[in-house]
Amino acid sequence: MSEKEEKNSLRLEFLEQAQTLMTAGFALVAALAWNTAIQDLFKLLFPDQGSLFAKFLYAILITLIMIVVTRRLSKTIAALKSKIK
């Protein structure tokens, strides 16, 4: 590998890592924003902010959403992998 190819390879690797880190960072910010929005919605629906019921309902709802999204993504990825092979 020539010196120029090595520099380009290193630059590409750096940019790919930067993209991964930035994507993860923005995903975290988006998740926190959604968390705040959903919590505020629950506070509106359940005025007693300290309600244990509301907190458990929120945790269960978020868990169910995560399960559904994860399963659908897994099925989609598996289907795409089977088409590629």
N, C-alpha and C positions, 0 to 999 in steps of 0.2 A: 504494500500500500504506500503510495507516495505521500509526501508531507502535506500536500494540498488536500488529498482525499482524507487523510487522518484528521486535519483541522475541520473539514466539513462534517466528518462523522462525529467528532466531538461536539461541534456546534449543534448538530441535529439531536444528539443525545441530550444536550443541555436544554434545548427548546422543548423536547418531549417531556423531560422531567418538570420543567417550568409549567408546561401546560397541565400536567397531571396535578401538580400542587395548587395551581390557580383554580382548576376545576373543583378540587376537593374543598378549597377555601370558600369559593362561592356557593358550593352545595351546602356547606355548614351554615353560612349566612342565611341562605334561603330556608333551610330547615329551622333555624332559630326564628326567622320571621313568621313562618307558618305556625310554629309552636306558640308564639305570642298571640297571633291572630286567633288560633283555636282556643287558647286559654281565655282570651277576652270574650269570645263567643260563649264559652261555658259560664263565665262570670255573669254575662247578660241573661243567659237562660236559667242559671241557678244563682240568684242574688246572694245567697249565703256563701260567700267566697271561701270560707273554711270548710265547706261541706265535704265530708269524707266520701259521700256517694258521688258527688260531681268529680272528684279527683280519680276515683276508681273507674267511673264511666269514661272519663277522658283517656286514661291509660289503656283501657280495653279497646276503645275506638281506635286509637293510634296503633295499637298492636294488630288489630284486625286489618286495618288499611295496609300496614307494612306487610303482613302475610299475603294478602291478595296481590299487591303490586309485585312482591318478590316471586310469587308463584307464576304470575303471568309473564314476567320477564324471563324466568327460567325456561318456561315452555317455548317462548318465542326464540330464545337463544338456541335451545335444543333443536327446534324446527329448522332454523337457519343452518345449524351445523350439519344436520342430516341432508339438507339440500346441497351443501357444498361438497360433501363426501360422495 
